[in-house]
């Protein structure tokens, strides 16, 4: 399928004077062309190969190694977009994108992003953009209410959960190792963070970045359902205390990356509280599901956390990037990051009453991310969001049922949300052979261009992941992915029987 693209006529020279921007009339005309193409793309993206068959270096080889000395026409730029960029795009908006955690660049979110780009504000201090600052406070409060977190949690928007987790653990270090913040880690007792063996790799990266070293994270064993074992956590923390190591924080996950398993947060909170450790809850993927009353049991105890991360760009239909860090003790976050050079002092800051978002993280430059989130929340509404989440849960349960009913396939983890983890099993195969088989089936499906799935390893054995979360995904897309997998397995059996 080939989508028409604006700008297919003869190249035109830039119409702006050397000292100015694209003229407003040219911008208006080109903007209408591009938006028309965007609308067609979103309507027809399901007809494109979800995963490109590009090779490393291919895009760079097809484009000039240096920027042009003389400006080029917009038609020419768009032709290169069509001919070189688009064929190498992995289409995350595709209804059969089931890899990683599926996302949606929804219509209202995209329009909000466009307006944010046009306004081009930097919400570092309140004065630099009062609307961006206060809308961020409002939009994060709306999400907090939607998912039922207590009012005490204050939200701030970052790019991704990796940044949000880093900032949360920086606040924990500030609260529990204040001497390290003032004088450096060389004068502080050794501190440690605890997380499940199934926790996201960003936790380890954050620990390393904060100067605690690779040994600053202790991975706690998980149970048979891939959830953190609170008893193992208690033993690990007690052992460290006996050796003079100070527990800083515990990271509990609601919706782990590999299996979307749910750590027993209420029990973990008890253990963390016994050592005065900061409790951070990673709900980057599953957090929006707390809006559903029937899933409330998965979130028991998260209200006791010191911080929670939730990504609207995962399962809340907001274009990448948008991650909310909620903090019960935002003053600790500010103490970890607040520095005010003279050029950023303002009357509002000195008099109080205004929030300066630069105080809650490393970045001074802050995009107006709240605008697209606000558009999404207003367009879909809480009722519309819940309905769409429930449909994704239904599709996941449907797939899980098909897998359980099909000989030669097995579920390898519970399905609490909208991600299904499973594998092909055949008698007589070693774990290594079974792993190669599942990776081969996965590659066969992905190379078809009709669907894109990912894999993980659990207990040393390969498993296939199918994550549902795109607004455009329907039952037919899930059924087709399952059909492709079954067909690939059947072809392998036929080939083996003829060998």
VOPAGU-2260 file (C-alpha; in pm, 1 decimal, decimal comma):
REM VOPAGU-2260
SITE   aa  ch    i         X         Y         Z
SITE  UNK   A    0       0,0       0,0       0,0
SITE  UNK   A    1     127,4     347,2     -86,8
SITE  UNK   A    2     -13,5     650,2      85,1
SITE  UNK   A    3     -20,7     968,7    -122,8
SITE  UNK   A    4     200,1    1240,6      13,3
SITE  UNK   A    5     183,1    1615,0     -44,2
SITE  UNK   A    6     466,2    1780,7    -224,7
SITE  UNK   A    7     496,1    1555,8    -529,8
SITE  UNK   A    8     526,7    1831,6    -790,8
SITE  UNK   A    9     833,8    2011,6    -915,9
SITE  UNK   A   10    1080,7    2127,9    -648,8
SITE  UNK   A   11    1015,9    2481,0    -530,7
SITE  UNK   A   12    1271,1    2719,4    -390,5
SITE  UNK   A   13    1230,2    2853,3     -37,7
SITE  UNK   A   14    1006,4    3158,6     -42,9
SITE  UNK   A   15    1129,4    3316,1     281,0
SITE  UNK   A   16    1383,9    3597,9     284,2
SITE  UNK   A   17    1727,0    3503,2     415,1
SITE  UNK   A   18    1654,1    3662,9     752,0
SITE  UNK   A   19    1307,8    3521,0     815,5
SITE  UNK   A   20    1099,8    3208,6     871,2
SITE  UNK   A   21     871,1    3030,5     626,7
SITE  UNK   A   22     611,7    3292,0     527,8
SITE  UNK   A   23     274,5    3249,9     703,3
SITE  UNK   A   24      83,9    3180,9     381,3
SITE  UNK   A   25     332,8    2913,9     277,5
SITE  UNK   A   26     311,9    2763,8     627,2
SITE  UNK   A   27     -68,0    2761,2     608,0
SITE  UNK   A   28     -71,6    2588,1     269,7
SITE  UNK   A   29     189,9    2330,5     364,1
SITE  UNK   A   30      27,9    2275,2     701,6
SITE  UNK   A   31    -303,6    2184,6     541,0
SITE  UNK   A   32    -125,0    1944,3     305,9
SITE  UNK   A   33      61,1    1773,1     587,7
SITE  UNK   A   34    -243,4    1745,9     814,7
SITE  UNK   A   35    -442,8    1595,2     529,3
SITE  UNK   A   36    -167,2    1339,2     482,6
SITE  UNK   A   37    -157,2    1269,3     858,3
SITE  UNK   A   38    -531,7    1202,6     863,7
SITE  UNK   A   39    -495,9     961,3     571,4
SITE  UNK   A   40    -201,2     791,2     738,4
SITE  UNK   A   41    -391,2     731,7    1061,6
SITE  UNK   A   42    -690,2     598,8     870,0
SITE  UNK   A   43    -485,4     362,7     652,1
SITE  UNK   A   44    -180,9     273,7     862,6
SITE  UNK   A   45    -317,7     -78,5     908,3
SITE  UNK   A   46    -243,6    -145,0     542,3
SITE  UNK   A   47     127,8     -72,9     579,7
SITE  UNK   A   48     390,0    -327,3     690,9
SITE  UNK   A   49     411,5    -274,1    1064,3
SITE  UNK   A   50     782,6    -360,5    1075,5
SITE  UNK   A   51    1010,1    -228,8     798,7
SITE  UNK   A   52    1261,4    -455,3     631,0
SITE  UNK   A   53    1534,8    -193,0     654,3
SITE  UNK   A   54    1898,8    -276,1     725,0
SITE  UNK   A   55    2131,4     -83,1     958,7
SITE  UNK   A   56    2279,0     223,0     788,1
SITE  UNK   A   57    2033,8     214,0     498,2
SITE  UNK   A   58    1861,9     545,5     573,7
SITE  UNK   A   59    2185,7     735,9     628,8
SITE  UNK   A   60    2332,7     593,1     308,0
SITE  UNK   A   61    2042,3     731,1     105,6
SITE  UNK   A   62    2069,9    1086,0     240,3
SITE  UNK   A   63    2344,6    1346,5     199,0
SITE  UNK   A   64    2617,1    1334,0     465,6
SITE  UNK   A   65    2597,1    1711,6     521,6
SITE  UNK   A   66    2319,8    1967,6     548,5
SITE  UNK   A   67    2254,4    2167,4     229,2
SITE  UNK   A   68    2439,9    2494,5     186,7
SITE  UNK   A   69    2136,6    2647,0      16,3
SITE  UNK   A   70    1787,0    2584,5     143,2
SITE  UNK   A   71    1574,7    2331,1     -43,1
SITE  UNK   A   72    1210,6    2340,1    -144,3
SITE  UNK   A   73     943,8    2182,9      73,6
SITE  UNK   A   74     830,7    1953,8    -206,9
SITE  UNK   A   75    1178,7    1806,2    -225,9
SITE  UNK   A   76    1193,5    1756,7     150,9
SITE  UNK   A   77     859,5    1575,4     149,5
SITE  UNK   A   78     965,2    1354,3    -140,8
SITE  UNK   A   79    1265,0    1235,9      59,3
SITE  UNK   A   80    1035,9    1176,7     354,2
SITE  UNK   A   81     817,4     956,7     136,9
SITE  UNK   A   82    1097,6     776,6     -42,4
SITE  UNK   A   83    1351,8     727,7     237,1
SITE  UNK   A   84    1209,4     796,4     583,6
SITE  UNK   A   85     864,4     639,5     564,3
SITE  UNK   A   86     978,4     296,5     434,3
SITE  UNK   A   87    1210,5     265,2     736,8
SITE  UNK   A   88     952,0     359,9     999,0
SITE  UNK   A   89     826,5     101,2    1247,5
SITE  UNK   A   90     459,5     190,9    1271,1
SITE  UNK   A   91     376,1     212,0    1640,5
SITE  UNK   A   92      32,5     340,9    1541,0
SITE  UNK   A   93     -36,4      18,2    1347,7
SITE  UNK   A   94    -330,5    -182,6    1489,2
SITE  UNK   A   95    -112,5    -496,8    1480,2
SITE  UNK   A   96     179,1    -343,9    1669,7
SITE  UNK   A   97     190,9    -583,8    1963,9
SITE  UNK   A   98     558,7    -554,3    2058,2
SITE  UNK   A   99     696,1    -395,6    2375,1
SITE  UNK   A  100     399,8    -203,0    2518,9
SITE  UNK   A  101     171,5     -86,1    2242,2
SITE  UNK   A  102     102,3     286,2    2230,0
SITE  UNK   A  103    -135,5     517,1    2048,5
SITE  UNK   A  104     -73,4     857,2    1897,3
SITE  UNK   A  105    -441,4     948,0    1920,9
SITE  UNK   A  106    -599,0    1220,2    1709,6
SITE  UNK   A  107    -659,4    1468,5    1992,1
SITE  UNK   A  108    -313,6    1399,7    2133,2
SITE  UNK   A  109    -148,0    1467,2    1798,2
SITE  UNK   A  110    -338,4    1792,2    1756,2
SITE  UNK   A  111    -236,1    1898,6    2105,9
SITE  UNK   A  112     125,2    1816,2    2022,2
SITE  UNK   A  113     104,2    2031,3    1709,7
SITE  UNK   A  114     -23,4    2327,2    1908,5
SITE  UNK   A  115     248,0    2278,3    2169,7
SITE  UNK   A  116     508,4    2289,4    1892,2
SITE  UNK   A  117     356,0    2607,3    1752,1
SITE  UNK   A  118     352,0    2779,7    2092,3
SITE  UNK   A  119     709,2    2656,6    2154,1
SITE  UNK   A  120     717,0    2753,4    2522,0
SITE  UNK   A  121     966,4    2643,0    2784,3
SITE  UNK   A  122     789,8    2577,3    3113,6
SITE  UNK   A  123    1097,8    2605,0    3335,0
SITE  UNK   A  124     962,9    2869,4    3574,0
SITE  UNK   A  125     606,4    2987,0    3619,2
SITE  UNK   A  126     677,9    3320,9    3450,4
SITE  UNK   A  127     826,4    3153,7    3140,7
SITE  UNK   A  128     481,6    3005,6    3073,8
SITE  UNK   A  129     207,4    3034,8    3335,2
SITE  UNK   A  130     -36,4    2833,9    3121,5
SITE  UNK   A  131     207,1    2543,7    3068,5
SITE  UNK   A  132     292,6    2530,4    3438,6
SITE  UNK   A  133     -62,0    2539,9    3566,8
SITE  UNK   A  134    -204,9    2311,2    3300,0
SITE  UNK   A  135      57,2    2052,1    3398,0
SITE  UNK   A  136     -60,3    2077,1    3757,5
SITE  UNK   A  137    -423,5    2045,8    3646,9
SITE  UNK   A  138    -377,6    1760,6    3396,5
SITE  UNK   A  139    -173,0    1551,4    3639,7
SITE  UNK   A  140    -438,3    1611,3    3905,5
SITE  UNK   A  141    -706,0    1489,9    3663,2
SITE  UNK   A  142    -510,7    1170,2    3596,9
SITE  UNK   A  143    -452,6    1123,8    3970,1
SITE  UNK   A  144    -827,2    1144,5    4027,7
SITE  UNK   A  145    -895,6     907,9    3737,1
SITE  UNK   A  146    -673,4     634,2    3884,3
SITE  UNK   A  147    -771,1     696,8    4247,0
SITE  UNK   A  148    -441,6     806,2    4401,4
SITE  UNK   A  149    -472,7    1018,6    4717,4
SITE  UNK   A  150    -475,6    1395,2    4687,0
SITE  UNK   A  151    -142,7    1417,5    4869,3
SITE  UNK   A  152      39,1    1306,9    4551,5
SITE  UNK   A  153     167,0    1594,0    4339,1
SITE  UNK   A  154     236,1    1518,5    3974,2
SITE  UNK   A  155     507,4    1642,0    3741,6
SITE  UNK   A  156     550,7    1542,5    3376,2
SITE  UNK   A  157     880,7    1403,3    3247,0
SITE  UNK   A  158     979,5    1244,3    2917,9
SITE  UNK   A  159     982,4     875,6    3015,7
SITE  UNK   A  160     957,7     648,0    3318,2
SITE  UNK   A  161    1334,6     612,4    3313,0
SITE  UNK   A  162    1364,7     980,5    3406,4
SITE  UNK   A  163    1077,1     964,0    3653,1
SITE  UNK   A  164    1232,6     666,9    3832,4
SITE  UNK   A  165    1571,8     839,3    3842,2
SITE  UNK   A  166    1416,1    1146,2    4002,0
SITE  UNK   A  167    1219,1     941,6    4253,9
SITE  UNK   A  168    1531,9     758,3    4366,4
SITE  UNK   A  169    1721,9    1088,3    4381,0
SITE  UNK   A  170    1456,3    1210,7    4622,8
SITE  UNK   A  171    1501,2     892,3    4824,7
SITE  UNK   A  172    1876,2     950,3    4838,7
SITE  UNK   A  173    1819,4    1308,4    4949,5
SITE  UNK   A  174    1580,7    1195,5    5223,9
SITE  UNK   A  175    1786,6     905,1    5358,9
SITE  UNK   A  176    2145,6     997,1    5269,1
SITE  UNK   A  177    2148,2    1375,3    5311,3
SITE  UNK   A  178    2520,6    1369,6    5380,5
SITE  UNK   A  179    2576,4    1227,9    5031,0
SITE  UNK   A  180    2384,5    1516,7    4876,7
SITE  UNK   A  181    2595,3    1772,3    5063,7
SITE  UNK   A  182    2940,3    1613,9    5061,9
SITE  UNK   A  183    2928,6    1328,8    4810,3
SITE  UNK   A  184    2896,4     954,7    4841,8
SITE  UNK   A  185    3252,3     917,8    4967,0
SITE  UNK   A  186    3150,6    1039,5    5312,8
SITE  UNK   A  187    2816,3     858,2    5331,7
SITE  UNK   A  188    2746,9     503,6    5444,0
SITE  UNK   A  189    2672,6     263,7    5163,9
SITE  UNK   A  190    2311,5     276,7    5049,8
SITE  UNK   A  191    2108,4      24,4    4856,2
SITE  UNK   A  192    1790,9       6,2    4649,6
SITE  UNK   A  193    1578,0    -310,5    4626,9
SITE  UNK   A  194    1366,7    -428,9    4334,2
SITE  UNK   A  195    1231,3    -753,2    4198,1
SITE  UNK   A  196    1436,8    -957,2    3955,1
SITE  UNK   A  197    1156,8    -870,9    3710,2
SITE  UNK   A  198    1185,9    -493,0    3759,6
SITE  UNK   A  199    1262,2    -268,8    3461,9
SITE  UNK   A  200    1625,5    -210,3    3371,9
SITE  UNK   A  201    1578,9     164,9    3422,0
SITE  UNK   A  202    1589,1     105,1    3797,4
SITE  UNK   A  203    1944,9     -27,3    3771,7
SITE  UNK   A  204    2042,3     258,1    3540,4
SITE  UNK   A  205    1906,6     509,5    3790,9
SITE  UNK   A  206    2101,7     350,5    4075,7
SITE  UNK   A  207    2423,0     365,7    3873,4
SITE  UNK   A  208    2355,7     725,5    3765,5
SITE  UNK   A  209    2303,8     830,2    4126,6
SITE  UNK   A  210    2651,3     705,5    4212,1
SITE  UNK   A  211    2545,5     402,4    4414,2
SITE  UNK   A  212    2728,3     165,3    4178,5
SITE  UNK   A  213    2612,1    -153,8    4012,7
SITE  UNK   A  214    2602,6    -313,7    4355,9
SITE  UNK   A  215    2369,8     -39,7    4476,6
SITE  UNK   A  216    2073,8    -240,1    4349,3
SITE  UNK   A  217    1983,0    -570,0    4513,5
SITE  UNK   A  218    1750,8    -782,6    4304,3
SITE  UNK   A  219    1494,1    -968,4    4508,9
SITE  UNK   A  220    1374,2   -1308,0    4393,8
SITE  UNK   A  221    1028,5   -1343,3    4246,2
SITE  UNK   A  222     768,5   -1613,9    4303,0
SITE  UNK   A  223     619,1   -1851,9    4048,3
SITE  UNK   A  224     394,9   -1575,1    3914,7
SITE  UNK   A  225     695,4   -1342,3    3867,9
SITE  UNK   A  226     601,4   -1118,4    4162,2
SITE  UNK   A  227     842,2    -986,5    4422,1
SITE  UNK   A  228     862,0   -1212,8    4727,0
SITE  UNK   A  229     807,5    -992,4    5037,0
SITE  UNK   A  230     974,5   -1251,4    5260,0
SITE  UNK   A  231    1285,5   -1249,4    5042,8
SITE  UNK   A  232    1281,4    -869,0    5050,8
SITE  UNK   A  233    1265,3    -867,4    5432,0
SITE  UNK   A  234    1557,9   -1107,9    5455,3
SITE  UNK   A  235    1767,4    -910,7    5207,6
SITE  UNK   A  236    1713,2    -582,1    5388,4
SITE  UNK   A  237    1787,7    -735,5    5727,6
SITE  UNK   A  238    2109,9    -887,8    5596,7
SITE  UNK   A  239    2222,6    -554,4    5454,9
SITE  UNK   A  240    2146,0    -364,9    5774,7
SITE  UNK   A  241    2352,1    -617,7    5968,7
SITE  UNK   A  242    2643,1    -543,7    5734,6
SITE  UNK   A  243    2610,3    -167,3    5777,4
SITE  UNK   A  244    2431,9    -101,2    5449,2
SITE  UNK   A  245    2152,0     154,9    5465,3
SITE  UNK   A  246    1827,3      64,9    5280,1
SITE  UNK   A  247    1728,6     366,1    5070,8
SITE  UNK   A  248    1436,6     260,0    4859,1
SITE  UNK   A  249    1222,7     -29,3    4742,7
SITE  UNK   A  250    1080,9     -32,6    4390,6
SITE  UNK   A  251     760,6    -231,6    4354,6
SITE  UNK   A  252     613,6    -289,4    4009,5
SITE  UNK   A  253     249,6    -301,5    3906,7
SITE  UNK   A  254     273,3    -446,1    3557,7
SITE  UNK   A  255     626,8    -575,5    3501,5
SITE  UNK   A  256     777,3    -540,1    3155,8
SITE  UNK   A  257     814,3    -907,3    3070,1
SITE  UNK   A  258     487,1   -1044,5    3207,8
SITE  UNK   A  259     287,2    -748,8    3353,1
SITE  UNK   A  260     293,4    -926,9    3689,0
SITE  UNK   A  261     191,1    -733,2    3997,7
SITE  UNK   A  262     413,8    -716,6    4302,2
SITE  UNK   A  263     221,6    -745,2    4634,0
SITE  UNK   A  264     258,6    -372,9    4702,9
SITE  UNK   A  265      77,3    -369,9    5037,1
SITE  UNK   A  266     311,2    -636,5    5179,5
SITE  UNK   A  267     616,7    -473,0    5023,6
SITE  UNK   A  268     511,3    -141,3    5178,2
SITE  UNK   A  269     512,3    -300,5    5522,7
SITE  UNK   A  270     866,6    -428,0    5478,3
SITE  UNK   A  271     990,1     -95,3    5340,8
SITE  UNK   A  272     826,1      98,7    5623,5
SITE  UNK   A  273     998,1    -123,2    5878,6
SITE  UNK   A  274    1332,5      11,9    5757,0
SITE  UNK   A  275    1214,9     367,0    5686,6
SITE  UNK   A  276    1289,8     313,6    5316,3
SITE  UNK   A  277    1134,6     514,1    5035,5
SITE  UNK   A  278     869,9     317,3    4841,8
SITE  UNK   A  279     852,3     382,7    4468,3
SITE  UNK   A  280     583,6     211,5    4260,5
SITE  UNK   A  281     649,2     158,2    3891,0
SITE  UNK   A  282     307,3     154,1    3725,8
SITE  UNK   A  283     433,4     301,2    3399,9
SITE  UNK   A  284     234,6      57,9    3186,5
SITE  UNK   A  285     -52,8     -59,5    3403,6
SITE  UNK   A  286    -126,2     258,8    3597,7
SITE  UNK   A  287    -419,7     375,1    3382,2
SITE  UNK   A  288    -595,6      42,9    3453,8
SITE  UNK   A  289    -647,9     163,6    3811,0
SITE  UNK   A  290    -936,5     363,0    3661,9
SITE  UNK   A  291   -1129,0      34,0    3640,3
SITE  UNK   A  292   -1303,0     -71,0    3961,8
SITE  UNK   A  293   -1272,9    -440,4    3874,1
SITE  UNK   A  294    -892,6    -410,6    3873,5
SITE  UNK   A  295    -862,6    -217,2    4200,0
SITE  UNK   A  296    -720,5    -523,2    4379,0
SITE  UNK   A  297    -404,5    -501,5    4168,8
SITE  UNK   A  298    -330,5    -157,7    4311,3
SITE  UNK   A  299    -383,6    -225,8    4679,4
SITE  UNK   A  300    -109,3     -58,0    4877,6
SITE  UNK   A  301      12,6     183,3    4613,3
SITE  UNK   A  302    -147,5     466,5    4805,5
SITE  UNK   A  303     122,9     409,1    5068,6
SITE  UNK   A  304     403,5     481,9    4823,1
SITE  UNK   A  305     628,0     784,9    4843,6
SITE  UNK   A  306     628,5     806,2    4463,2
SITE  UNK   A  307     447,4     648,9    4169,7
SITE  UNK   A  308     524,1     663,5    3797,8
SITE  UNK   A  309     253,1     629,8    3532,6
SITE  UNK   A  310     303,9     680,7    3157,6
SITE  UNK   A  311      12,1     831,3    2962,8
SITE  UNK   A  312     211,2     757,2    2646,2
SITE  UNK   A  313     169,1     384,0    2708,1
SITE  UNK   A  314    -194,6     304,8    2783,5
SITE  UNK   A  315    -356,4     646,5    2803,0
SITE  UNK   A  316    -346,1     723,5    2431,0
SITE  UNK   A  317    -107,7    1019,3    2451,6
SITE  UNK   A  318     171,7    1056,2    2192,2
SITE  UNK   A  319     526,5     986,5    2308,3
SITE  UNK   A  320     667,1    1125,6    2527,8
SITE  UNK   A  321     469,9    1180,7    2848,8
SITE  UNK   A  322     546,6    1025,8    3188,2
SITE  UNK   A  323     395,3    1142,8    3516,6
SITE  UNK   A  324     587,6    1115,4    3841,3
SITE  UNK   A  325     361,3    1144,8    4143,3
SITE  UNK   A  326     533,5    1227,4    4470,4
SITE  UNK   A  327     379,8    1225,5    4816,7
SITE  UNK   A  328     673,4    1430,7    4943,1
SITE  UNK   A  329     740,1    1675,8    4658,5
SITE  UNK   A  330     951,0    1889,9    4888,7
SITE  UNK   A  331    1207,0    1607,9    4893,6
SITE  UNK   A  332    1210,2    1608,2    4515,6
SITE  UNK   A  333    1267,3    1983,1    4517,0
SITE  UNK   A  334    1543,4    1953,4    4777,5
SITE  UNK   A  335    1722,2    1707,9    4550,2
SITE  UNK   A  336    1712,4    1933,4    4243,2
SITE  UNK   A  337    1630,9    2293,7    4328,1
SITE  UNK   A  338    1906,9    2538,5    4235,9
SITE  UNK   A  339    1826,0    2896,7    4140,5
SITE  UNK   A  340    2083,1    3105,5    3956,4
SITE  UNK   A  341    2022,0    3478,7    3956,1
SITE  UNK   A  342    1889,2    3485,4    3600,5
SITE  UNK   A  343    1605,2    3250,6    3700,1
SITE  UNK   A  344    1493,0    3446,1    4005,6
SITE  UNK   A  345    1149,6    3597,1    3959,3
SITE  UNK   A  346     914,9    3802,9    4170,6
SITE  UNK   A  347     664,5    3516,2    4178,8
SITE  UNK   A  348     934,9    3279,8    4302,8
SITE  UNK   A  349    1049,8    3514,2    4575,3
SITE  UNK   A  350     697,2    3590,1    4693,5
SITE  UNK   A  351     582,2    3228,2    4681,3
SITE  UNK   A  352     254,5    3093,4    4552,8
SITE  UNK   A  353     385,7    2992,8    4209,5
SITE  UNK   A  354     531,2    2654,7    4115,5
SITE  UNK   A  355     853,5    2641,2    3915,2
SITE  UNK   A  356     865,3    2301,5    3743,8
SITE  UNK   A  357    1243,2    2317,7    3699,7
SITE  UNK   A  358    1270,8    2238,0    4071,9
SITE  UNK   A  359    1152,0    1878,4    4027,8
SITE  UNK   A  360    1412,2    1729,2    3796,0
SITE  UNK   A  361    1731,1    1778,4    3599,0
SITE  UNK   A  362    1586,1    1939,8    3287,1
SITE  UNK   A  363    1562,6    2314,6    3265,1
SITE  UNK   A  364    1409,0    2298,6    2920,6
SITE  UNK   A  365    1055,8    2157,7    2955,2
SITE  UNK   A  366     818,1    2104,0    2666,1
SITE  UNK   A  367     448,5    2179,8    2697,2
SITE  UNK   A  368     361,2    1809,1    2729,2
SITE  UNK   A  369      54,5    1877,1    2941,2
SITE  UNK   A  370    -131,3    2024,2    2644,2
SITE  UNK   A  371    -159,8    1697,0    2451,0
SITE  UNK   A  372    -252,8    1508,4    2770,1
SITE  UNK   A  373    -524,3    1764,6    2845,3
SITE  UNK   A  374    -660,9    1726,6    2491,5
SITE  UNK   A  375    -673,0    1347,2    2532,8
SITE  UNK   A  376    -848,2    1360,3    2868,8
SITE  UNK   A  377   -1108,0    1606,9    2745,6
SITE  UNK   A  378   -1176,9    1433,0    2413,6
SITE  UNK   A  379   -1220,5    1078,7    2546,7
SITE  UNK   A  380   -1340,4    1157,6    2898,8
SITE  UNK   A  381   -1311,9     917,5    3189,6
SITE  UNK   A  382   -1598,7     704,6    3059,6
SITE  UNK   A  383   -1444,0     674,3    2712,9
SITE  UNK   A  384   -1104,7     585,5    2855,5
SITE  UNK   A  385   -1251,4     312,4    3074,9
SITE  UNK   A  386   -1446,0     165,3    2781,5
SITE  UNK   A  387   -1133,4     143,9    2566,5
SITE  UNK   A  388    -927,1     -10,9    2843,9
SITE  UNK   A  389   -1195,2    -273,1    2900,2
SITE  UNK   A  390   -1194,4    -361,2    2530,9
SITE  UNK   A  391    -819,4    -420,2    2542,1
SITE  UNK   A  392    -865,5    -643,5    2846,3
SITE  UNK   A  393   -1134,1    -837,6    2659,7
SITE  UNK   A  394    -908,0    -893,8    2360,7
SITE  UNK   A  395    -624,2   -1015,7    2583,4
SITE  UNK   A  396    -854,8   -1257,6    2764,6
SITE  UNK   A  397    -983,1   -1383,1    2429,0
SITE  UNK   A  398    -630,0   -1454,6    2305,4
SITE  UNK   A  399    -536,1   -1622,6    2633,0
SITE  UNK   A  400    -836,5   -1852,2    2592,2
SITE  UNK   A  401    -736,2   -1945,2    2238,9
SITE  UNK   A  402    -385,9   -2031,8    2356,3
SITE  UNK   A  403    -510,9   -2246,2    2643,9
SITE  UNK   A  404    -740,2   -2435,9    2407,2
SITE  UNK   A  405    -470,8   -2503,1    2143,9
SITE  UNK   A  406    -249,7   -2813,3    2182,4
SITE  UNK   A  407     120,4   -2737,0    2161,5
SITE  UNK   A  408      91,5   -2387,1    2310,7
SITE  UNK   A  409      95,6   -2269,6    2671,4
SITE  UNK   A  410      50,4   -1953,5    2872,2
SITE  UNK   A  411     359,8   -1889,3    3081,7
SITE  UNK   A  412     229,6   -1608,9    3305,0
SITE  UNK   A  413     -99,6   -1477,3    3439,7
SITE  UNK   A  414    -281,4   -1215,2    3231,0
SITE  UNK   A  415    -380,1    -940,4    3476,7
SITE  UNK   A  416    -396,5    -668,6    3210,6
SITE  UNK   A  417    -371,9    -661,7    2829,5
SITE  UNK   A  418     -42,3    -839,8    2762,5
SITE  UNK   A  419     -29,5   -1212,8    2694,9
SITE  UNK   A  420     292,4   -1414,1    2739,7
SITE  UNK   A  421     304,7   -1762,5    2590,5
SITE  UNK   A  422     519,9   -2010,0    2400,8
SITE  UNK   A  423     514,0   -2299,8    2159,6
SITE  UNK   A  424     601,1   -2631,7    2325,5
SITE  UNK   A  425     685,7   -2958,3    2152,8
SITE  UNK   A  426     784,4   -3294,2    2300,4
SITE  UNK   A  427    1147,8   -3390,9    2285,6
SITE  UNK   A  428    1288,5   -3038,2    2254,6
SITE  UNK   A  429    1553,0   -2912,4    2494,4
SITE  UNK   A  430    1502,9   -2560,0    2640,8
SITE  UNK   A  431    1757,7   -2427,1    2390,9
SITE  UNK   A  432    1582,2   -2592,1    2095,3
SITE  UNK   A  433    1246,6   -2473,6    2221,3
SITE  UNK   A  434    1384,4   -2120,4    2249,4
SITE  UNK   A  435    1517,0   -2126,5    1894,0
SITE  UNK   A  436    1180,5   -2254,8    1774,0
SITE  UNK   A  437     986,3   -1973,9    1939,6
SITE  UNK   A  438    1226,2   -1709,3    1812,3
SITE  UNK   A  439    1196,6   -1853,3    1462,2
SITE  UNK   A  440     816,1   -1841,6    1478,3
SITE  UNK   A  441     833,2   -1485,2    1606,6
SITE  UNK   A  442    1069,5   -1380,4    1328,4
SITE  UNK   A  443     846,0   -1543,1    1067,1
SITE  UNK   A  444     545,5   -1342,3    1184,7
SITE  UNK   A  445     738,6   -1017,7    1216,4
SITE  UNK   A  446     887,9   -1051,3     867,6
SITE  UNK   A  447     539,6   -1088,7     722,5
SITE  UNK   A  448     475,2    -721,0     796,0
SITE  UNK   A  449     124,8    -806,3     916,1
SITE  UNK   A  450     206,7    -798,7    1288,0
SITE  UNK   A  451     493,6    -714,9    1519,4
SITE  UNK   A  452     546,9    -908,1    1845,4
SITE  UNK   A  453     835,4    -921,5    2091,4
SITE  UNK   A  454     986,5   -1184,1    2320,8
SITE  UNK   A  455    1131,8   -1221,0    2666,9
SITE  UNK   A  456    1309,0   -1485,5    2873,9
SITE  UNK   A  457    1156,9   -1630,5    3190,7
SITE  UNK   A  458    1350,8   -1880,3    3397,0
SITE  UNK   A  459    1595,1   -1916,6    3110,8
SITE  UNK   A  460    1323,0   -2008,1    2859,9
SITE  UNK   A  461    1207,9   -1792,6    2569,0
SITE  UNK   A  462     848,9   -1668,3    2562,5
SITE  UNK   A  463     650,4   -1461,6    2312,2
SITE  UNK   A  464     481,5   -1137,6    2421,9
SITE  UNK   A  465     171,7    -988,7    2260,8
SITE  UNK   A  466      80,2    -652,8    2413,6
SITE  UNK   A  467    -255,0    -492,9    2329,0
SITE  UNK   A  468    -297,9    -120,8    2387,1
SITE  UNK   A  469    -358,9      57,2    2057,2
SITE  UNK   A  470    -689,3     232,4    2000,3
SITE  UNK   A  471    -704,6      99,9    1644,6
SITE  UNK   A  472    -660,3    -266,8    1742,1
SITE  UNK   A  473    -964,4    -484,1    1691,8
SITE  UNK   A  474   -1043,1    -850,4    1741,3
SITE  UNK   A  475    -954,8    -922,1    1378,9
SITE  UNK   A  476    -598,2    -796,7    1429,8
SITE  UNK   A  477    -543,6   -1016,3    1735,5
SITE  UNK   A  478    -698,1   -1315,6    1557,5
SITE  UNK   A  479    -473,0   -1262,1    1254,8
SITE  UNK   A  480    -157,9   -1249,6    1468,8
SITE  UNK   A  481    -260,4   -1576,1    1636,3
SITE  UNK   A  482    -337,5   -1728,9    1295,6
SITE  UNK   A  483       7,4   -1632,8    1165,7
SITE  UNK   A  484     176,6   -1792,7    1465,5
SITE  UNK   A  485     -21,3   -2114,1    1431,3
SITE  UNK   A  486      45,9   -2127,9    1058,1
SITE  UNK   A  487     419,1   -2078,4    1113,7
SITE  UNK   A  488     420,9   -2361,7    1368,4
SITE  UNK   A  489     226,3   -2590,2    1133,2
SITE  UNK   A  490     468,1   -2522,9     846,5
SITE  UNK   A  491     757,6   -2609,8    1074,0
SITE  UNK   A  492     592,8   -2940,0    1169,5
SITE  UNK   A  493     529,7   -3028,6     804,5
SITE  UNK   A  494     890,8   -2945,0     713,3
SITE  UNK   A  495    1017,0   -3157,6    1003,9
SITE  UNK   A  496     802,9   -3452,9     899,7
SITE  UNK   A  497     939,8   -3442,7     544,1
SITE  UNK   A  498    1304,4   -3406,2     651,7
